[in-house]
Amino acid sequence: MKITKTILLAFLIALINVSSVLAYGTPPAPTSSNRSTAVPHPPDTPINESLVLLLICGLSFGIHTIYRYNLNKKASI
């Protein structure tokens, strides 16, 4: 019974999210005279700005998770 409640809750949350996204409608098309100003310019910062920091965070979280799993596995014996 608990599984059906969680599935129903997940379905309702997904339905609310989809309805809120579709409620905005389509944006107006740019006119030919404003075409040069309507196109947004790409950001000035590079895409790979924080990849090293994200890699370090991911590796430390993975090591922490493996350590906690092994610690719990040893304690149960």
mmCIF file of the N, C-alpha and C atoms, coordinates in Angstrom:
data_MODEL
# 
_entry.id   MODEL 
# 
loop_
_atom_site.group_PDB 
_atom_site.id 
_atom_site.type_symbol 
_atom_site.label_atom_id 
_atom_site.label_alt_id 
_atom_site.label_comp_id 
_atom_site.label_asym_id 
_atom_site.label_entity_id 
_atom_site.label_seq_id 
_atom_site.pdbx_PDB_ins_code 
_atom_site.Cartn_x 
_atom_site.Cartn_y 
_atom_site.Cartn_z 
_atom_site.occupancy 
_atom_site.B_iso_or_equiv 
_atom_site.pdbx_formal_charge 
_atom_site.auth_seq_id 
_atom_site.auth_comp_id 
_atom_site.auth_asym_id 
_atom_site.auth_atom_id 
_atom_site.pdbx_PDB_model_num 
ATOM 1   N N  . MET A 1 1  ? 0.814  -1.191 0.000   1.00 0.00 ? 1  MET A N  1 
ATOM 2   C CA . MET A 1 1  ? 0.000  0.000  0.000   1.00 0.00 ? 1  MET A CA 1 
ATOM 3   C C  . MET A 1 1  ? 0.864  1.265  0.000   1.00 0.00 ? 1  MET A C  1 
ATOM 4   N N  . LYS A 1 2  ? 1.998  1.213  0.672   1.00 0.00 ? 2  LYS A N  1 
ATOM 5   C CA . LYS A 1 2  ? 2.857  2.381  0.741   1.00 0.00 ? 2  LYS A CA 1 
ATOM 6   C C  . LYS A 1 2  ? 3.479  2.695  -0.615  1.00 0.00 ? 2  LYS A C  1 
ATOM 7   N N  . ILE A 1 3  ? 3.754  1.660  -1.394  1.00 0.00 ? 3  ILE A N  1 
ATOM 8   C CA . ILE A 1 3  ? 4.352  1.871  -2.710  1.00 0.00 ? 3  ILE A CA 1 
ATOM 9   C C  . ILE A 1 3  ? 3.367  2.618  -3.615  1.00 0.00 ? 3  ILE A C  1 
ATOM 10  N N  . THR A 1 4  ? 2.107  2.280  -3.561  1.00 0.00 ? 4  THR A N  1 
ATOM 11  C CA . THR A 1 4  ? 1.129  2.954  -4.409  1.00 0.00 ? 4  THR A CA 1 
ATOM 12  C C  . THR A 1 4  ? 0.961  4.412  -4.003  1.00 0.00 ? 4  THR A C  1 
ATOM 13  N N  . LYS A 1 5  ? 1.091  4.717  -2.716  1.00 0.00 ? 5  LYS A N  1 
ATOM 14  C CA . LYS A 1 5  ? 0.993  6.105  -2.285  1.00 0.00 ? 5  LYS A CA 1 
ATOM 15  C C  . LYS A 1 5  ? 2.165  6.924  -2.809  1.00 0.00 ? 5  LYS A C  1 
ATOM 16  N N  . THR A 1 6  ? 3.355  6.346  -2.776  1.00 0.00 ? 6  THR A N  1 
ATOM 17  C CA . THR A 1 6  ? 4.520  7.085  -3.274  1.00 0.00 ? 6  THR A CA 1 
ATOM 18  C C  . THR A 1 6  ? 4.467  7.248  -4.786  1.00 0.00 ? 6  THR A C  1 
ATOM 19  N N  . ILE A 1 7  ? 3.972  6.236  -5.486  1.00 0.00 ? 7  ILE A N  1 
ATOM 20  C CA . ILE A 1 7  ? 3.835  6.357  -6.938  1.00 0.00 ? 7  ILE A CA 1 
ATOM 21  C C  . ILE A 1 7  ? 2.805  7.420  -7.278  1.00 0.00 ? 7  ILE A C  1 
ATOM 22  N N  . LEU A 1 8  ? 1.698  7.446  -6.555  1.00 0.00 ? 8  LEU A N  1 
ATOM 23  C CA . LEU A 1 8  ? 0.672  8.461  -6.785  1.00 0.00 ? 8  LEU A CA 1 
ATOM 24  C C  . LEU A 1 8  ? 1.211  9.856  -6.484  1.00 0.00 ? 8  LEU A C  1 
ATOM 25  N N  . LEU A 1 9  ? 1.958  9.992  -5.408  1.00 0.00 ? 9  LEU A N  1 
ATOM 26  C CA . LEU A 1 9  ? 2.534  11.283 -5.062  1.00 0.00 ? 9  LEU A CA 1 
ATOM 27  C C  . LEU A 1 9  ? 3.538  11.741 -6.125  1.00 0.00 ? 9  LEU A C  1 
ATOM 28  N N  . ALA A 1 10 ? 4.374  10.840 -6.600  1.00 0.00 ? 10 ALA A N  1 
ATOM 29  C CA . ALA A 1 10 ? 5.343  11.186 -7.638  1.00 0.00 ? 10 ALA A CA 1 
ATOM 30  C C  . ALA A 1 10 ? 4.628  11.582 -8.933  1.00 0.00 ? 10 ALA A C  1 
ATOM 31  N N  . PHE A 1 11 ? 3.562  10.880 -9.265  1.00 0.00 ? 11 PHE A N  1 
ATOM 32  C CA . PHE A 1 11 ? 2.800  11.205 -10.467 1.00 0.00 ? 11 PHE A CA 1 
ATOM 33  C C  . PHE A 1 11 ? 2.168  12.587 -10.354 1.00 0.00 ? 11 PHE A C  1 
ATOM 34  N N  . LEU A 1 12 ? 1.604  12.909 -9.202  1.00 0.00 ? 12 LEU A N  1 
ATOM 35  C CA . LEU A 1 12 ? 0.976  14.209 -9.018  1.00 0.00 ? 12 LEU A CA 1 
ATOM 36  C C  . LEU A 1 12 ? 2.000  15.343 -9.059  1.00 0.00 ? 12 LEU A C  1 
ATOM 37  N N  . ILE A 1 13 ? 3.155  15.129 -8.467  1.00 0.00 ? 13 ILE A N  1 
ATOM 38  C CA . ILE A 1 13 ? 4.196  16.156 -8.510  1.00 0.00 ? 13 ILE A CA 1 
ATOM 39  C C  . ILE A 1 13 ? 4.672  16.371 -9.940  1.00 0.00 ? 13 ILE A C  1 
ATOM 40  N N  . ALA A 1 14 ? 4.853  15.287 -10.693 1.00 0.00 ? 14 ALA A N  1 
ATOM 41  C CA . ALA A 1 14 ? 5.263  15.412 -12.094 1.00 0.00 ? 14 ALA A CA 1 
ATOM 42  C C  . ALA A 1 14 ? 4.189  16.122 -12.911 1.00 0.00 ? 14 ALA A C  1 
ATOM 43  N N  . LEU A 1 15 ? 2.934  15.834 -12.636 1.00 0.00 ? 15 LEU A N  1 
ATOM 44  C CA . LEU A 1 15 ? 1.844  16.478 -13.357 1.00 0.00 ? 15 LEU A CA 1 
ATOM 45  C C  . LEU A 1 15 ? 1.792  17.969 -13.065 1.00 0.00 ? 15 LEU A C  1 
ATOM 46  N N  . ILE A 1 16 ? 2.011  18.348 -11.815 1.00 0.00 ? 16 ILE A N  1 
ATOM 47  C CA . ILE A 1 16 ? 2.028  19.767 -11.464 1.00 0.00 ? 16 ILE A CA 1 
ATOM 48  C C  . ILE A 1 16 ? 3.196  20.471 -12.148 1.00 0.00 ? 16 ILE A C  1 
ATOM 49  N N  . ASN A 1 17 ? 4.365  19.828 -12.191 1.00 0.00 ? 17 ASN A N  1 
ATOM 50  C CA . ASN A 1 17 ? 5.523  20.444 -12.843 1.00 0.00 ? 17 ASN A CA 1 
ATOM 51  C C  . ASN A 1 17 ? 5.290  20.630 -14.334 1.00 0.00 ? 17 ASN A C  1 
ATOM 52  N N  . VAL A 1 18 ? 4.708  19.627 -14.981 1.00 0.00 ? 18 VAL A N  1 
ATOM 53  C CA . VAL A 1 18 ? 4.456  19.722 -16.418 1.00 0.00 ? 18 VAL A CA 1 
ATOM 54  C C  . VAL A 1 18 ? 3.433  20.811 -16.702 1.00 0.00 ? 18 VAL A C  1 
ATOM 55  N N  . SER A 1 19 ? 2.389  20.887 -15.885 1.00 0.00 ? 19 SER A N  1 
ATOM 56  C CA . SER A 1 19 ? 1.365  21.903 -16.125 1.00 0.00 ? 19 SER A CA 1 
ATOM 57  C C  . SER A 1 19 ? 1.910  23.306 -15.895 1.00 0.00 ? 19 SER A C  1 
ATOM 58  N N  . SER A 1 20 ? 2.812  23.477 -14.937 1.00 0.00 ? 20 SER A N  1 
ATOM 59  C CA . SER A 1 20 ? 3.376  24.806 -14.714 1.00 0.00 ? 20 SER A CA 1 
ATOM 60  C C  . SER A 1 20 ? 4.313  25.207 -15.852 1.00 0.00 ? 20 SER A C  1 
ATOM 61  N N  . VAL A 1 21 ? 5.023  24.262 -16.432 1.00 0.00 ? 21 VAL A N  1 
ATOM 62  C CA . VAL A 1 21 ? 5.903  24.581 -17.560 1.00 0.00 ? 21 VAL A CA 1 
ATOM 63  C C  . VAL A 1 21 ? 5.085  24.919 -18.794 1.00 0.00 ? 21 VAL A C  1 
ATOM 64  N N  . LEU A 1 22 ? 4.025  24.180 -19.047 1.00 0.00 ? 22 LEU A N  1 
ATOM 65  C CA . LEU A 1 22 ? 3.223  24.418 -20.234 1.00 0.00 ? 22 LEU A CA 1 
ATOM 66  C C  . LEU A 1 22 ? 2.323  25.643 -20.101 1.00 0.00 ? 22 LEU A C  1 
ATOM 67  N N  . ALA A 1 23 ? 2.135  26.158 -18.911 1.00 0.00 ? 23 ALA A N  1 
ATOM 68  C CA . ALA A 1 23 ? 1.263  27.304 -18.706 1.00 0.00 ? 23 ALA A CA 1 
ATOM 69  C C  . ALA A 1 23 ? 1.865  28.600 -19.225 1.00 0.00 ? 23 ALA A C  1 
ATOM 70  N N  . TYR A 1 24 ? 3.166  28.657 -19.409 1.00 0.00 ? 24 TYR A N  1 
ATOM 71  C CA . TYR A 1 24 ? 3.800  29.889 -19.857 1.00 0.00 ? 24 TYR A CA 1 
ATOM 72  C C  . TYR A 1 24 ? 3.506  30.204 -21.315 1.00 0.00 ? 24 TYR A C  1 
ATOM 73  N N  . GLY A 1 25 ? 3.299  29.230 -22.138 1.00 0.00 ? 25 GLY A N  1 
ATOM 74  C CA . GLY A 1 25 ? 3.034  29.475 -23.547 1.00 0.00 ? 25 GLY A CA 1 
ATOM 75  C C  . GLY A 1 25 ? 4.315  29.698 -24.318 1.00 0.00 ? 25 GLY A C  1 
ATOM 76  N N  . THR A 1 26 ? 4.175  30.101 -25.557 1.00 0.00 ? 26 THR A N  1 
ATOM 77  C CA . THR A 1 26 ? 5.350  30.321 -26.396 1.00 0.00 ? 26 THR A CA 1 
ATOM 78  C C  . THR A 1 26 ? 5.725  31.794 -26.375 1.00 0.00 ? 26 THR A C  1 
ATOM 79  N N  . PRO A 1 27 ? 7.005  32.101 -26.377 1.00 0.00 ? 27 PRO A N  1 
ATOM 80  C CA . PRO A 1 27 ? 7.419  33.502 -26.401 1.00 0.00 ? 27 PRO A CA 1 
ATOM 81  C C  . PRO A 1 27 ? 7.178  34.099 -27.785 1.00 0.00 ? 27 PRO A C  1 
ATOM 82  N N  . PRO A 1 28 ? 6.997  35.392 -27.863 1.00 0.00 ? 28 PRO A N  1 
ATOM 83  C CA . PRO A 1 28 ? 6.769  36.006 -29.180 1.00 0.00 ? 28 PRO A CA 1 
ATOM 84  C C  . PRO A 1 28 ? 8.026  35.930 -30.044 1.00 0.00 ? 28 PRO A C  1 
ATOM 85  N N  . ALA A 1 29 ? 7.802  35.792 -31.323 1.00 0.00 ? 29 ALA A N  1 
ATOM 86  C CA . ALA A 1 29 ? 8.911  35.698 -32.270 1.00 0.00 ? 29 ALA A CA 1 
ATOM 87  C C  . ALA A 1 29 ? 9.543  37.077 -32.446 1.00 0.00 ? 29 ALA A C  1 
ATOM 88  N N  . PRO A 1 30 ? 10.869 37.126 -32.595 1.00 0.00 ? 30 PRO A N  1 
ATOM 89  C CA . PRO A 1 30 ? 11.513 38.433 -32.795 1.00 0.00 ? 30 PRO A CA 1 
ATOM 90  C C  . PRO A 1 30 ? 11.180 38.989 -34.172 1.00 0.00 ? 30 PRO A C  1 
ATOM 91  N N  . THR A 1 31 ? 11.060 40.293 -34.237 1.00 0.00 ? 31 THR A N  1 
ATOM 92  C CA . THR A 1 31 ? 10.765 40.925 -35.524 1.00 0.00 ? 31 THR A CA 1 
ATOM 93  C C  . THR A 1 31 ? 12.055 41.070 -36.326 1.00 0.00 ? 31 THR A C  1 
ATOM 94  N N  . SER A 1 32 ? 11.919 41.329 -37.597 1.00 0.00 ? 32 SER A N  1 
ATOM 95  C CA . SER A 1 32 ? 13.101 41.410 -38.451 1.00 0.00 ? 32 SER A CA 1 
ATOM 96  C C  . SER A 1 32 ? 13.947 42.635 -38.126 1.00 0.00 ? 32 SER A C  1 
ATOM 97  N N  . SER A 1 33 ? 13.345 43.722 -37.641 1.00 0.00 ? 33 SER A N  1 
ATOM 98  C CA . SER A 1 33 ? 14.128 44.914 -37.320 1.00 0.00 ? 33 SER A CA 1 
ATOM 99  C C  . SER A 1 33 ? 14.894 44.741 -36.009 1.00 0.00 ? 33 SER A C  1 
ATOM 100 N N  . ASN A 1 34 ? 14.395 43.915 -35.086 1.00 0.00 ? 34 ASN A N  1 
ATOM 101 C CA . ASN A 1 34 ? 15.054 43.703 -33.798 1.00 0.00 ? 34 ASN A CA 1 
ATOM 102 C C  . ASN A 1 34 ? 15.876 42.428 -33.777 1.00 0.00 ? 34 ASN A C  1 
ATOM 103 N N  . ARG A 1 35 ? 16.088 41.813 -34.900 1.00 0.00 ? 35 ARG A N  1 
ATOM 104 C CA . ARG A 1 35 ? 16.757 40.515 -34.939 1.00 0.00 ? 35 ARG A CA 1 
ATOM 105 C C  . ARG A 1 35 ? 18.175 40.592 -34.355 1.00 0.00 ? 35 ARG A C  1 
ATOM 106 N N  . SER A 1 36 ? 18.895 41.664 -34.569 1.00 0.00 ? 36 SER A N  1 
ATOM 107 C CA . SER A 1 36 ? 20.268 41.756 -34.052 1.00 0.00 ? 36 SER A CA 1 
ATOM 108 C C  . SER A 1 36 ? 20.279 41.910 -32.539 1.00 0.00 ? 36 SER A C  1 
ATOM 109 N N  . THR A 1 37 ? 19.281 42.557 -31.963 1.00 0.00 ? 37 THR A N  1 
ATOM 110 C CA . THR A 1 37 ? 19.234 42.730 -30.515 1.00 0.00 ? 37 THR A CA 1 
ATOM 111 C C  . THR A 1 37 ? 18.502 41.597 -29.828 1.00 0.00 ? 37 THR A C  1 
ATOM 112 N N  . ALA A 1 38 ? 17.703 40.816 -30.558 1.00 0.00 ? 38 ALA A N  1 
ATOM 113 C CA . ALA A 1 38 ? 16.910 39.756 -29.941 1.00 0.00 ? 38 ALA A CA 1 
ATOM 114 C C  . ALA A 1 38 ? 17.727 38.501 -29.672 1.00 0.00 ? 38 ALA A C  1 
ATOM 115 N N  . VAL A 1 39 ? 18.834 38.302 -30.390 1.00 0.00 ? 39 VAL A N  1 
ATOM 116 C CA . VAL A 1 39 ? 19.648 37.104 -30.213 1.00 0.00 ? 39 VAL A CA 1 
ATOM 117 C C  . VAL A 1 39 ? 20.583 37.324 -29.022 1.00 0.00 ? 39 VAL A C  1 
ATOM 118 N N  . PRO A 1 40 ? 20.497 36.486 -27.989 1.00 0.00 ? 40 PRO A N  1 
ATOM 119 C CA . PRO A 1 40 ? 21.381 36.700 -26.839 1.00 0.00 ? 40 PRO A CA 1 
ATOM 120 C C  . PRO A 1 40 ? 22.811 36.294 -27.161 1.00 0.00 ? 40 PRO A C  1 
ATOM 121 N N  . HIS A 1 41 ? 23.735 36.997 -26.571 1.00 0.00 ? 41 HIS A N  1 
ATOM 122 C CA . HIS A 1 41 ? 25.145 36.706 -26.767 1.00 0.00 ? 41 HIS A CA 1 
ATOM 123 C C  . HIS A 1 41 ? 25.579 35.624 -25.786 1.00 0.00 ? 41 HIS A C  1 
ATOM 124 N N  . PRO A 1 42 ? 26.540 34.791 -26.154 1.00 0.00 ? 42 PRO A N  1 
ATOM 125 C CA . PRO A 1 42 ? 27.010 33.753 -25.234 1.00 0.00 ? 42 PRO A CA 1 
ATOM 126 C C  . PRO A 1 42 ? 27.741 34.382 -24.046 1.00 0.00 ? 42 PRO A C  1 
ATOM 127 N N  . PRO A 1 43 ? 27.790 33.680 -22.934 1.00 0.00 ? 43 PRO A N  1 
ATOM 128 C CA . PRO A 1 43 ? 28.489 34.244 -21.768 1.00 0.00 ? 43 PRO A CA 1 
ATOM 129 C C  . PRO A 1 43 ? 29.993 34.358 -22.027 1.00 0.00 ? 43 PRO A C  1 
ATOM 130 N N  . ASP A 1 44 ? 30.624 35.270 -21.310 1.00 0.00 ? 44 ASP A N  1 
ATOM 131 C CA . ASP A 1 44 ? 32.048 35.515 -21.504 1.00 0.00 ? 44 ASP A CA 1 
ATOM 132 C C  . ASP A 1 44 ? 32.926 34.515 -20.779 1.00 0.00 ? 44 ASP A C  1 
ATOM 133 N N  . THR A 1 45 ? 32.389 33.810 -19.787 1.00 0.00 ? 45 THR A N  1 
ATOM 134 C CA . THR A 1 45 ? 33.190 32.849 -19.026 1.00 0.00 ? 45 THR A CA 1 
ATOM 135 C C  . THR A 1 45 ? 33.225 31.509 -19.749 1.00 0.00 ? 45 THR A C  1 
ATOM 136 N N  . PRO A 1 46 ? 34.326 30.777 -19.617 1.00 0.00 ? 46 PRO A N  1 
ATOM 137 C CA . PRO A 1 46 ? 34.386 29.463 -20.256 1.00 0.00 ? 46 PRO A CA 1 
ATOM 138 C C  . PRO A 1 46 ? 33.478 28.457 -19.553 1.00 0.00 ? 46 PRO A C  1 
ATOM 139 N N  . ILE A 1 47 ? 33.075 27.425 -20.281 1.00 0.00 ? 47 ILE A N  1 
ATOM 140 C CA . ILE A 1 47 ? 32.170 26.418 -19.738 1.00 0.00 ? 47 ILE A CA 1 
ATOM 141 C C  . ILE A 1 47 ? 32.861 25.587 -18.662 1.00 0.00 ? 47 ILE A C  1 
ATOM 142 N N  . ASN A 1 48 ? 34.125 25.291 -18.832 1.00 0.00 ? 48 ASN A N  1 
ATOM 143 C CA . ASN A 1 48 ? 34.839 24.402 -17.923 1.00 0.00 ? 48 ASN A CA 1 
ATOM 144 C C  . ASN A 1 48 ? 35.500 25.160 -16.775 1.00 0.00 ? 48 ASN A C  1 
ATOM 145 N N  . GLU A 1 49 ? 34.841 26.162 -16.254 1.00 0.00 ? 49 GLU A N  1 
ATOM 146 C CA . GLU A 1 49 ? 35.429 26.994 -15.219 1.00 0.00 ? 49 GLU A CA 1 
ATOM 147 C C  . GLU A 1 49 ? 35.603 26.254 -13.895 1.00 0.00 ? 49 GLU A C  1 
ATOM 148 N N  . SER A 1 50 ? 34.650 25.463 -13.470 1.00 0.00 ? 50 SER A N  1 
ATOM 149 C CA . SER A 1 50 ? 34.694 24.831 -12.149 1.00 0.00 ? 50 SER A CA 1 
ATOM 150 C C  . SER A 1 50 ? 34.766 23.315 -12.218 1.00 0.00 ? 50 SER A C  1 
ATOM 151 N N  . LEU A 1 51 ? 35.239 22.761 -13.317 1.00 0.00 ? 51 LEU A N  1 
ATOM 152 C CA . LEU A 1 51 ? 35.267 21.310 -13.445 1.00 0.00 ? 51 LEU A CA 1 
ATOM 153 C C  . LEU A 1 51 ? 36.224 20.649 -12.459 1.00 0.00 ? 51 LEU A C  1 
ATOM 154 N N  . VAL A 1 52 ? 37.332 21.272 -12.167 1.00 0.00 ? 52 VAL A N  1 
ATOM 155 C CA . VAL A 1 52 ? 38.292 20.692 -11.224 1.00 0.00 ? 52 VAL A CA 1 
ATOM 156 C C  . VAL A 1 52 ? 37.678 20.632 -9.831  1.00 0.00 ? 52 VAL A C  1 
ATOM 157 N N  . LEU A 1 53 ? 36.991 21.703 -9.431  1.00 0.00 ? 53 LEU A N  1 
ATOM 158 C CA . LEU A 1 53 ? 36.328 21.718 -8.128  1.00 0.00 ? 53 LEU A CA 1 
ATOM 159 C C  . LEU A 1 53 ? 35.234 20.643 -8.054  1.00 0.00 ? 53 LEU A C  1 
ATOM 160 N N  . LEU A 1 54 ? 34.450 20.506 -9.116  1.00 0.00 ? 54 LEU A N  1 
ATOM 161 C CA . LEU A 1 54 ? 33.409 19.474 -9.136  1.00 0.00 ? 54 LEU A CA 1 
ATOM 162 C C  . LEU A 1 54 ? 34.011 18.072 -9.098  1.00 0.00 ? 54 LEU A C  1 
ATOM 163 N N  . LEU A 1 55 ? 35.123 17.864 -9.761  1.00 0.00 ? 55 LEU A N  1 
ATOM 164 C CA . LEU A 1 55 ? 35.801 16.567 -9.741  1.00 0.00 ? 55 LEU A CA 1 
ATOM 165 C C  . LEU A 1 55 ? 36.306 16.240 -8.340  1.00 0.00 ? 55 LEU A C  1 
ATOM 166 N N  . ILE A 1 56 ? 36.895 17.204 -7.673  1.00 0.00 ? 56 ILE A N  1 
ATOM 167 C CA . ILE A 1 56 ? 37.382 16.986 -6.308  1.00 0.00 ? 56 ILE A CA 1 
ATOM 168 C C  . ILE A 1 56 ? 36.217 16.688 -5.368  1.00 0.00 ? 56 ILE A C  1 
ATOM 169 N N  . CYS A 1 57 ? 35.129 17.423 -5.484  1.00 0.00 ? 57 CYS A N  1 
ATOM 170 C CA . CYS A 1 57 ? 33.955 17.175 -4.636  1.00 0.00 ? 57 CYS A CA 1 
ATOM 171 C C  . CYS A 1 57 ? 33.371 15.790 -4.897  1.00 0.00 ? 57 CYS A C  1 
ATOM 172 N N  . GLY A 1 58 ? 33.296 15.393 -6.145  1.00 0.00 ? 58 GLY A N  1 
ATOM 173 C CA . GLY A 1 58 ? 32.756 14.078 -6.480  1.00 0.00 ? 58 GLY A CA 1 
ATOM 174 C C  . GLY A 1 58 ? 33.621 12.942 -5.971  1.00 0.00 ? 58 GLY A C  1 
ATOM 175 N N  . LEU A 1 59 ? 34.926 13.085 -6.115  1.00 0.00 ? 59 LEU A N  1 
ATOM 176 C CA . LEU A 1 59 ? 35.830 12.049 -5.622  1.00 0.00 ? 59 LEU A CA 1 
ATOM 177 C C  . LEU A 1 59 ? 35.791 11.950 -4.098  1.00 0.00 ? 59 LEU A C  1 
ATOM 178 N N  . SER A 1 60 ? 35.758 13.093 -3.411  1.00 0.00 ? 60 SER A N  1 
ATOM 179 C CA . SER A 1 60 ? 35.708 13.049 -1.949  1.00 0.00 ? 60 SER A CA 1 
ATOM 180 C C  . SER A 1 60 ? 34.388 12.468 -1.465  1.00 0.00 ? 60 SER A C  1 
ATOM 181 N N  . PHE A 1 61 ? 33.288 12.778 -2.126  1.00 0.00 ? 61 PHE A N  1 
ATOM 182 C CA . PHE A 1 61 ? 32.005 12.193 -1.735  1.00 0.00 ? 61 PHE A CA 1 
ATOM 183 C C  . PHE A 1 61 ? 31.995 10.689 -1.995  1.00 0.00 ? 61 PHE A C  1 
ATOM 184 N N  . GLY A 1 62 ? 32.582 10.243 -3.098  1.00 0.00 ? 62 GLY A N  1 
ATOM 185 C CA . GLY A 1 62 ? 32.655 8.813  -3.384  1.00 0.00 ? 62 GLY A CA 1 
ATOM 186 C C  . GLY A 1 62 ? 33.504 8.070  -2.374  1.00 0.00 ? 62 GLY A C  1 
ATOM 187 N N  . ILE A 1 63 ? 34.635 8.646  -2.009  1.00 0.00 ? 63 ILE A N  1 
ATOM 188 C CA . ILE A 1 63 ? 35.488 8.008  -0.998  1.00 0.00 ? 63 ILE A CA 1 
ATOM 189 C C  . ILE A 1 63 ? 34.777 7.950  0.338   1.00 0.00 ? 63 ILE A C  1 
ATOM 190 N N  . HIS A 1 64 ? 34.095 9.016  0.702   1.00 0.00 ? 64 HIS A N  1 
ATOM 191 C CA . HIS A 1 64 ? 33.331 9.051  1.960   1.00 0.00 ? 64 HIS A CA 1 
ATOM 192 C C  . HIS A 1 64 ? 32.232 7.989  1.969   1.00 0.00 ? 64 HIS A C  1 
ATOM 193 N N  . THR A 1 65 ? 31.521 7.847  0.872   1.00 0.00 ? 65 THR A N  1 
ATOM 194 C CA . THR A 1 65 ? 30.439 6.863  0.788   1.00 0.00 ? 65 THR A CA 1 
ATOM 195 C C  . THR A 1 65 ? 30.976 5.442  0.876   1.00 0.00 ? 65 THR A C  1 
ATOM 196 N N  . ILE A 1 66 ? 32.054 5.155  0.191   1.00 0.00 ? 66 ILE A N  1 
ATOM 197 C CA . ILE A 1 66 ? 32.654 3.809  0.247   1.00 0.00 ? 66 ILE A CA 1 
ATOM 198 C C  . ILE A 1 66 ? 33.169 3.519  1.652   1.00 0.00 ? 66 ILE A C  1 
ATOM 199 N N  . TYR A 1 67 ? 33.791 4.502  2.295   1.00 0.00 ? 67 TYR A N  1 
ATOM 200 C CA . TYR A 1 67 ? 34.299 4.325  3.645   1.00 0.00 ? 67 TYR A CA 1 
ATOM 201 C C  . TYR A 1 67 ? 33.165 4.023  4.625   1.00 0.00 ? 67 TYR A C  1 
ATOM 202 N N  . ARG A 1 68 ? 32.063 4.764  4.529   1.00 0.00 ? 68 ARG A N  1 
ATOM 203 C CA . ARG A 1 68 ? 30.923 4.525  5.432   1.00 0.00 ? 68 ARG A CA 1 
ATOM 204 C C  . ARG A 1 68 ? 30.291 3.157  5.171   1.00 0.00 ? 68 ARG A C  1 
ATOM 205 N N  . TYR A 1 69 ? 30.230 2.738  3.908   1.00 0.00 ? 69 TYR A N  1 
ATOM 206 C CA . TYR A 1 69 ? 29.672 1.430  3.585   1.00 0.00 ? 69 TYR A CA 1 
ATOM 207 C C  . TYR A 1 69 ? 30.534 0.318  4.177   1.00 0.00 ? 69 TYR A C  1 
ATOM 208 N N  . ASN A 1 70 ? 31.855 0.438  4.021   1.00 0.00 ? 70 ASN A N  1 
ATOM 209 C CA . ASN A 1 70 ? 32.749 -0.569 4.583   1.00 0.00 ? 70 ASN A CA 1 
ATOM 210 C C  . ASN A 1 70 ? 32.716 -0.551 6.103   1.00 0.00 ? 70 ASN A C  1 
ATOM 211 N N  . LEU A 1 71 ? 32.583 0.596  6.724   1.00 0.00 ? 71 LEU A N  1 
ATOM 212 C CA . LEU A 1 71 ? 32.506 0.687  8.171   1.00 0.00 ? 71 LEU A CA 1 
ATOM 213 C C  . LEU A 1 71 ? 31.244 0.014  8.697   1.00 0.00 ? 71 LEU A C  1 
ATOM 214 N N  . ASN A 1 72 ? 30.122 0.208  8.033   1.00 0.00 ? 72 ASN A N  1 
ATOM 215 C CA . ASN A 1 72 ? 28.871 -0.437 8.445   1.00 0.00 ? 72 ASN A CA 1 
ATOM 216 C C  . ASN A 1 72 ? 28.915 -1.941 8.197   1.00 0.00 ? 72 ASN A C  1 
ATOM 217 N N  . LYS A 1 73 ? 29.596 -2.352 7.138   1.00 0.00 ? 73 LYS A N  1 
ATOM 218 C CA . LYS A 1 73 ? 29.704 -3.777 6.812   1.00 0.00 ? 73 LYS A CA 1 
ATOM 219 C C  . LYS A 1 73 ? 30.543 -4.495 7.848   1.00 0.00 ? 73 LYS A C  1 
ATOM 220 N N  . LYS A 1 74 ? 31.627 -3.880 8.339   1.00 0.00 ? 74 LYS A N  1 
ATOM 221 C CA . LYS A 1 74 ? 32.474 -4.486 9.363   1.00 0.00 ? 74 LYS A CA 1 
ATOM 222 C C  . LYS A 1 74 ? 31.775 -4.537 10.714  1.00 0.00 ? 74 LYS A C  1 
ATOM 223 N N  . ALA A 1 75 ? 30.950 -3.540 11.006  1.00 0.00 ? 75 ALA A N  1 
ATOM 224 C CA . ALA A 1 75 ? 30.282 -3.492 12.303  1.00 0.00 ? 75 ALA A CA 1 
ATOM 225 C C  . ALA A 1 75 ? 29.192 -4.552 12.411  1.00 0.00 ? 75 ALA A C  1 
ATOM 226 N N  . SER A 1 76 ? 28.614 -4.968 11.305  1.00 0.00 ? 76 SER A N  1 
ATOM 227 C CA . SER A 1 76 ? 27.533 -5.952 11.372  1.00 0.00 ? 76 SER A CA 1 
ATOM 228 C C  . SER A 1 76 ? 28.026 -7.375 11.554  1.00 0.00 ? 76 SER A C  1 
ATOM 229 N N  . ILE A 1 77 ? 29.313 -7.659 11.403  1.00 0.00 ? 77 ILE A N  1 
ATOM 230 C CA . ILE A 1 77 ? 29.843 -9.015 11.531  1.00 0.00 ? 77 ILE A CA 1 
ATOM 231 C C  . ILE A 1 77 ? 30.008 -9.408 12.933  1.00 0.00 ? 77 ILE A C  1 
# 
